[in-house]
Amino acid sequence: MPEPHEILAGLDAIATGWWPLAVFWHACFGVAAFALFAGWRPSERLAGTLAAMPLLSVAIIAWLASNPFNGLIFTTLAVVLSGLAWSASGGGSVSCGRAP
């Protein structure tokens, strides 16, 4: 088992080395928030798939950085969320608590 300072050093290297990807995902979240406030309502499948994409990118980076714990956790989260999204009814849209 690695020492805590080794784990933190590895996570720091990931955070500083992959900052352009973090900026990209934050911009995507901003665009999605704007679209939701503007009235866009994605289907449940699309919403779940889009929500799983950042988790999958974290998983890929974790595996590339030889971080199997985070790789396994985030891969599992991405697969489970994608599976839930694809098992949802395809026609429904996410309502965010508003009346139709």
N, C-alpha and C positions, 0 to 999 in steps of 0.2 A: 504494500500500500504506500503510495507517495505521501511525502510529508505535506502538511498544510501549505507551507510557503511554496512548494513546487506546484501544487494545484492552483494556487492564486496566481503564480507566475504564468502558468499555461493559460488561464482564463484571461489574464491581462494581455497576453500576446494575441489571443483571438480577438479581443475587443479592439485593440489598437490596429491590428492587421486587417480586419474586415470592416472597418468603419464605413467605407462607401456602401456596403450592402445594408448596414444599419440605416444610413441616410435614405437609401432607396425604400426600405420597408416603412420608415416613418413617413415618407412622402406618399406612399401608397395608402397608409392609414389616413392621412390627411385628405387625400382625394376621396377615399371611401366615406369618410365622415361627412364631407361636403355633399357628396352624392346622396347619402342617406337623409341629410337635412333638407336637400332639395326635392325629396320625394321618391327617390329610387328605392324600390323594394325587390331585392334579388330573390330567386327561388331558394328554398331550403337547401337544395343540393349545391347551388352555386355559392351560397353564403358559407356553408360548411367547407366546401372545397377551397374557397379563398382564405378562410380562416386557418386551414391546415397548411397552406403554402409557407408561411413564415416558420412554422414549427419544423417543416421538412428541411428548410434551408439551415436552420440551427442544427438539425440532426446531421446533415451532410458536412457542415463545417466541423462539428464535434468529431465525426469519424475521421475527417482529413487531418485534424489536429491530434489524433491518437488519444481521444478522450472517450473511451468506450461507455462509461457510465452515462454521460450526457447524451451520447449518440444513441444508446439504447432507449433511454427515457423519451427523448424527443422523437425518435422514430416510432415508438409505440404510440405516443400521443397523436402524431400526424396520421398514422394508419387508423387508429380508433376514430378520430374525428372524421376522417374521410369515409370510413365505413358507415358511421352514423349518418353522414350527409347523404350518401348514396342509397341508404336504406330508407330514407325519408321519402315521403310522397314527392314526386317530381314536379307537380303543378303548383304546390303551395308557395306562398311568398312569406317572407319574414315580416311580421307586422309591427314589431317594436312596441307593442302595447296599445296601439291606436285602434279605434274602431274602423271597420272597413268602409 
